[in-house]
């Protein structure tokens, strides 16, 4: 009987272990069942989000292709801008002088003391031309002159303005501006 008693304890231990494994399997099956119930909704939301992302990427790709296709035209436009907007180095001084003098005459002001200072722009086929001048006239005429400079067909950047009392009953305006011109090389 002693042998049966030893076997009886062992059988109870095995039965308890098997019972725990079966209980763990039941709990695991329940958890998997719950996850499977929630899965399709989450998967549908994820699928929709991935579809939106794919559409955005396709739109970005299409935009990139349109940009790539337009690059030759952009190059032509840049070359046209370069040729039409930047003055030629051979005529830059006379063109600027006549243009500004014409704007001054049209505005009714007197432009004097022109000073030019060229500055090369490194690694570019353009140079900068600093222009300093004095303009005298009444205030409305000076406004017309500045507006004429801004609307000129030539490319001028207004750096600085200084107002002072003029020699006559007008106002003196000291202008510092610059433009760019094409250079060879």
PyMOL commands that set and color helices and strands:
alter all, ss='L'
color gray80, all
select helices_A, chain A and resi 2-85+92-107+139-151
alter helices_A, ss='H'
color red, helices_A
select strands_A, chain A and resi 87-88+110-120+126-137+156-165+171-182
alter strands_A, ss='S'
color yellow, strands_A
deselect
rebuild
show_as cartoon
